[in-house]
């Protein structure tokens, strides 16, 4: 194994795990998290009681099939001289073979969440009642891939008095909720909380001015710079396979790994790349987590991911365990924001701008244009072969049904903890969440939901829907019939004789027309006339206004008679008496 000194996460996690405490570990990718939980597990299993019978003691959950196989290989290498058995439960492999392995009661089971729940529900001899240790490796990836419901179901199937170890490269809110659900006062170990890249990694960026030139830039890079031991990451499975065809026509030795391949094809591609039979491994984000491939010199990002965490996992396939490595990323205009985030987390001396001669890019573009008809022909031929294989499979299935009908129908039906509708809704939600990580994906996500096909209903739901439709139609007919009966009865009621019929001739032509009212002329009173204006037009002093000096204002008594100076003085004296104003 060539282990001499433990890594930081191993130095912190192994002593705590040996004490039986729950461990929550977070470290940069490529820091040896697999050995951090595998070594204490093997140490504890060395002292197990053989007289208690064979039981499943350890369960390790991984997000991908390749990571489960790699984890099993590491465990078998560490326990080469120990009496410990392993079982790998992943999709794409025969269920019967796995059921036979589970009957032997292996000590350690390494599985993906979907296949594990399938065995819990449908394999009678499989149980987790005697489980001692539960390990969740790359927990954030499992949650982002839509395995939240499956993880909760697995945790409910495990005994409560167990030890739980959760390891992840990133800590998110979903991971925190999973920690609260599955762990009991865990010891938190954070080795790289700043989310930085490896120290020995050199990052290079190539600016793309036209999106149509990406394939030419990639082919030129592979021809001039990255000639061997190179992993190229793509977002889409279709584009990954298309570039595999282009590489084959250009003479490059390449293998592909993505979700459209079977498990045997994916493992075969990994084997060829590890053994050096091919120089390039074209992959989607399936291969961005946990895979430890020795000797990877270069990682190329054909298109940038939507989050900085995914970028760190991609470039983490090289420069592992203090080795040197290089990453080359093709940057367009939508990737400028992510580029700034990468620059903040990187050493300025380890970031470079790579220039590619334009004449070589132009020559490669012309060559790819010439290869387009051949690429289209190869893709059409593969599509036809795929349809032929699907038809042959249907024929074989029908033939088996005719020959072994009684045996097939006698088998118990496989069950799942969710209905088909719930599974489809969870799958759609995870796909929308994954598409939201990429820039400019809101339109595509809305189109996908807009043009999403209706979920087919089974016979029971169809009959129920038809009955509800008929019930609503009958209810609508009954309401309309009752309204018609009420209107007919109301029309047949006799009119009262005392009320005379209205005179149609005197009625206005339109119902909305109203009779016009004549405006009566009102004689103007004294208040309508403005003060200070005579009827003849001459101006007088305003009544009730304060008089000014020089104004000759005659005073009148109560009877309206004028007063002389004497009476005026008497009145003035009365007014200016002892009383207060």
PAKE-530077 format. One record per residue (C-alpha): residue in three letters; x, y, z. Coordinates in pm, whole numbers, plus 50000, padded with zeros to 5 digits. Example, Ala and Ser with C-alpha at 12.3 -4.5 7.8 and 13.67 -1.06 7.14 Angstrom:
2
ALA512304955050780
SER513674989450714
end
This chain:
581
UNK500005000050000
UNK503045023050042
UNK501575040150351
UNK504305056550559
UNK502795087650720
UNK499085094150783
UNK497375123650618
UNK495815151150836
UNK492305136450818
UNK493645101550898
UNK495695114651192
UNK492585130551346
UNK489865105351255
UNK491445071451330
UNK491925075651710
UNK488385089251756
UNK486845061751541
UNK488635034951743
UNK486875047952055
UNK483475040951898
UNK482405077651874
UNK480465092551583
UNK482775110851340
UNK481905139251103
UNK484895145150874
UNK485445170550599
UNK488655172450397
UNK489875181850053
UNK489475155749781
UNK492405131749754
UNK493335134250123
UNK492795097350211
UNK489275097150356
UNK488695060850252
UNK491585048050463
UNK490525071450745
UNK487405050450808
UNK488545016850669
UNK491545012550902
UNK489595016551231
UNK486814994151094
UNK489264965851023
UNK490914970951362
UNK487594966751543
UNK486584936451335
UNK489784918451435
UNK488384914251787
UNK484864903151693
UNK483294873251867
UNK483364843251633
UNK480934823151848
UNK478074847951796
UNK477604836851436
UNK478154854051104
UNK476374887451079
UNK476724919050876
UNK478684942651101
UNK479584972050875
UNK477644990550603
UNK479375015950376
UNK477235037450142
UNK478735054449836
UNK477075076249568
UNK478455058349259
UNK479145022649155
UNK482785029449066
UNK483455044449408
UNK481915013649576
UNK484154990249375
UNK487225011649454
UNK486355012249826
UNK486084974249823
UNK489474971249654
UNK491084993449921
UNK489474972950199
UNK490614939850049
UNK494154953050012
UNK494274964150376
UNK492764931250502
UNK494834908250283
UNK495974887250581
UNK492754889650782
UNK489664867650794
UNK487224894650678
UNK484744891350391
UNK483304918550166
UNK480194922149949
UNK479514949149687
UNK475864957549611
UNK475554980449311
UNK473224984049016
UNK473884968648676
UNK474864935048830
UNK472744903748866
UNK470464904149171
UNK470624866349210
UNK474414866949236
UNK474244893749504
UNK471564874549696
UNK473804843949697
UNK476674864949836
UNK474444879550108
UNK473454844750229
UNK477084839650336
UNK476724868850583
UNK479744890450482
UNK481354912350747
UNK481384944450538
UNK478764954450282
UNK479604983050042
UNK476584995049844
UNK474835022849662
UNK471555034749823
UNK469165022549552
UNK470394986749528
UNK470714983949908
UNK467044993249959
UNK466064968449688
UNK467704940549889
UNK466234953050218
UNK462744951750070
UNK462964919949862
UNK465744897349996
UNK464354877250291
UNK467714866350431
UNK469184901750434
UNK468864922550750
UNK470764950350928
UNK469724941651284
UNK473284933151396
UNK474914963651235
UNK477674979951440
UNK479105006851208
UNK477425028150939
UNK479635048650704
UNK478295075350467
UNK481035083550216
UNK480615114749997
UNK477325122950170
UNK476895156449996
UNK477075139449655
UNK474405114149756
UNK472095142249870
UNK472685163149557
UNK471975132749338
UNK468505128949493
UNK469145100849744
UNK467735119550045
UNK464655097050077
UNK466755065650028
UNK469225076250297
UNK466425082450546
UNK464985048050471
UNK468375031550524
UNK468905049950854
UNK465485038350975
UNK466465002350893
UNK469665004151102
UNK469734999051480
UNK470035030351693
UNK472945018151905
UNK475465019751621
UNK478515040451536
UNK478065064351243
UNK480885079951042
UNK480085106050778
UNK482785118550541
UNK482305145450282
UNK484435170150088
UNK481865198150132
UNK479435206150412
UNK476025219550305
UNK472685225750477
UNK471375192150356
UNK474385174950510
UNK473715192550841
UNK470115180150842
UNK471355144750769
UNK473825147751058
UNK471015157251298
UNK468975127751176
UNK471605100251182
UNK474355109551430
UNK474615112451808
UNK476845141051925
UNK479495136051652
UNK483085147951674
UNK483535173251394
UNK486835172451205
UNK487415199350941
UNK490795197150774
UNK490185220450477
UNK487275243950554
UNK488355269850292
UNK487675246949993
UNK491055251349826
UNK492735231149553
UNK495775209049602
UNK499045227549656
UNK500885208949377
UNK498175216249116
UNK498905240548831
UNK495725255548686
UNK495645267748327
UNK492775285948155
UNK492075289847784
UNK489755317547670
UNK487065307647417
UNK485645336447214
UNK483285315246999
UNK481355285947143
UNK481565268146808
UNK485365265546847
UNK485345244747168
UNK485815211346993
UNK488665225346785
UNK490385239247097
UNK490015205847276
UNK491385185646985
UNK494305209746946
UNK495125207347319
UNK495125169447303
UNK497325169746994
UNK499915194747125
UNK499925193847507
UNK497905166447683
UNK499045135347501
UNK498505108347767
UNK496895101048108
UNK494225127848061
UNK490665129348195
UNK488245152048006
UNK485015162348179
UNK481745170948003
UNK478345181648130
UNK476225160447896
UNK476355123347818
UNK475465128747451
UNK478345153147397
UNK480735129647578
UNK479865100947343
UNK480025123547038
UNK483555134547127
UNK484485097947176
UNK483535092046812
UNK485495123046702
UNK488575111746894
UNK488365077646729
UNK488295093646382
UNK491245116246475
UNK493315086246584
UNK493265092746960
UNK492935063047195
UNK490025071547424
UNK487445055047649
UNK484195069447787
UNK482335066348116
UNK478835080448178
UNK475345070148282
UNK474225055947945
UNK476725027147969
UNK476244994348149
UNK478194986148463
UNK480474962248274
UNK481274988848012
UNK482065014948278
UNK484364991848472
UNK486064981048149
UNK486715017648055
UNK488265024148396
UNK490444993048365
UNK491725003248023
UNK492605038148145
UNK494375025448457
UNK496344999548258
UNK497415025348000
UNK495575009647706
UNK493935043247629
UNK495335078347674
UNK492085097347732
UNK489105091047958
UNK486025111047852
UNK483665113348149
UNK480755131948300
UNK480505141748668
UNK479995104648748
UNK483805101848763
UNK484395134848945
UNK483985121049299
UNK486215097449492
UNK487925079049205
UNK491625074449283
UNK493475067548958
UNK497235067848984
UNK499305086348729
UNK496715111448603
UNK498755140148459
UNK496105163648321
UNK492415171448378
UNK490615191248107
UNK487275208548166
UNK485545210047828
UNK482845231447993
UNK482945245048346
UNK480585231548613
UNK478015253348786
UNK479535253049135
UNK483005257649276
UNK482675224849469
UNK482195204949147
UNK485235222148997
UNK487345212549298
UNK486255176349268
UNK487035175348897
UNK490545189448924
UNK491075167849233
UNK491485137049010
UNK495085148348959
UNK497765161049201
UNK496585135749461
UNK498625126749770
UNK501175154849717
UNK501865144549355
UNK502125170349074
UNK499305176348829
UNK497795201048584
UNK494265212248496
UNK493235230248176
UNK489815246948158
UNK488095261747853
UNK486535294647967
UNK483725312647785
UNK481765343847872
UNK479235325848100
UNK482145311448307
UNK483685344448420
UNK481925344148759
UNK483175309048842
UNK486645318548721
UNK486765346948977
UNK485755322749254
UNK488525298849148
UNK491095326949149
UNK490185336449506
UNK490865300849628
UNK494085295449435
UNK497705305649467
UNK498485333049215
UNK501735316049117
UNK499895283849026
UNK497395300048785
UNK498365305248421
UNK496775317248098
UNK497435293347810
UNK497495306247451
UNK496905283347152
UNK498085294146805
UNK495045305546601
UNK496315289646279
UNK496345255146442
UNK492835260446579
UNK491665270846233
UNK493235240246072
UNK491595217546331
UNK488225234546271
UNK488455227145899
UNK489385191045973
UNK486405186746208
UNK484095201145940
UNK485315174445700
UNK484675147145960
UNK481075158046032
UNK479435134545775
UNK481405104945911
UNK480465113546271
UNK476785115746174
UNK476965082445992
UNK478595065246293
UNK475965079146532
UNK473115067946306
UNK474605033146276
UNK474935030546655
UNK471335042146698
UNK470135015546455
UNK472134988446636
UNK470664999646967
UNK467114996746831
UNK467894962146692
UNK469224950847031
UNK466124964547203
UNK463904945446959
UNK465844913247011
UNK465534917647387
UNK461764921647359
UNK461544890247144
UNK463624870747396
UNK461444883647678
UNK458264872747501
UNK459744838547426
UNK460704833647791
UNK457194843947892
UNK455674817647663
UNK457994789647772
UNK458164797248147
UNK454914815648212
UNK453944796848530
UNK457374800248685
UNK457594837548609
UNK454124845348743
UNK454794825349061
UNK457724847449158
UNK456984873349428
UNK456674908649298
UNK459554931849392
UNK458474960949612
UNK459854995549687
UNK459345019249979
UNK457985046049741
UNK455295045749475
UNK456195050749110
UNK454765085949118
UNK456845095449423
UNK459985081449263
UNK459355101348945
UNK458735133449140
UNK461955128649338
UNK463855122049016
UNK462455153448850
UNK463285174449157
UNK466885161949161
UNK467235168748788
UNK465945204448830
UNK468315209749121
UNK471245196848915
UNK470285218548614
UNK469985249348839
UNK473705246648922
UNK474715256548571
UNK474565292248436
UNK471735299348195
UNK469855267948291
UNK466665285148408
UNK465235286048057
UNK466065249847989
UNK464625239348325
UNK461395258048257
UNK461155242547909
UNK461735208248056
UNK458915212748306
UNK456695228148038
UNK457125199747792
UNK457335172248054
UNK455315141547964
UNK452405131148177
UNK453065102848417
UNK451255071848288
UNK448555058648523
UNK447975022548610
UNK444565005648565
UNK443375013148918
UNK444125050248892
UNK442605051748545
UNK439315036548669
UNK439265060448964
UNK439875090348737
UNK437075079448499
UNK434655075248791
UNK435475109948924
UNK434975125148578
UNK431585108148538
UNK430555119248887
UNK431445155448813
UNK429545154048482
UNK426445139448652
UNK426625166348919
UNK426805193548652
UNK423755178948471
UNK421775177548798
UNK422565213948877
UNK421535225148527
UNK418285204948547
UNK417365219848886
UNK417975254948757
UNK415755248748453
UNK412915235748676
UNK413125266648899
UNK413035290148601
UNK410005271948453
UNK408055273448781
UNK408845310148820
UNK407585317748470
UNK404295299348535
UNK403395319148847
UNK400185341248802
UNK400645378748809
UNK398835400549064
UNK395725418648931
UNK396255450349140
UNK399415459148957
UNK398665475348627
UNK400785467048329
UNK403395493348255
UNK402775517347968
UNK405295507747699
UNK404695539647498
UNK405815563247776
UNK408875542447862
UNK412275554247736
UNK413675537747426
UNK416715524347606
UNK416765509047948
UNK419815528948039
UNK418295562347930
UNK417215585248215
UNK414655613948195
UNK416265647948173
UNK415435672248456
UNK414795708948380
UNK416905732648578
UNK414815758448764
UNK416035793848784
UNK416455805649140
UNK416285842049227
UNK419465855549358
UNK419375865649723
UNK421425889849923
UNK424135863749991
UNK424555856449620
UNK425645892149562
UNK429235901249644
UNK429685924649934
UNK430815959749858
UNK429085961549520
UNK425935981949473
UNK423195970349250
UNK423816001049044
UNK427515992049021
UNK429036017149270
UNK431416005749538
UNK430566009949911
UNK432345999950229
UNK432025963450312
UNK429635954450582
UNK431335940350893
UNK434815951350782
UNK437165971851005
UNK436986008950918
UNK440086028850839
UNK441116063350948
UNK439386089850742
UNK436356068450667
UNK433096086650738
UNK431046058650885
UNK427646070451025
UNK426506053551343
UNK422946042351399
UNK421086033151709
UNK418926003451761
UNK415996020451587
UNK418096028651287
UNK418356065951354
UNK421546085351301
UNK423476098451603
UNK425136132551656
UNK428456139751821
UNK427036141252171
UNK425356108152150
UNK428496095451988
UNK430586106352283
UNK428146091152531
UNK428296058452350
UNK432046060352344
UNK432096065752716
UNK429836036352771
UNK432026014352566
UNK435206025652740
UNK433896018853091
UNK435315997653366
UNK434345965353206
UNK436995943353052
UNK437065938752680
end
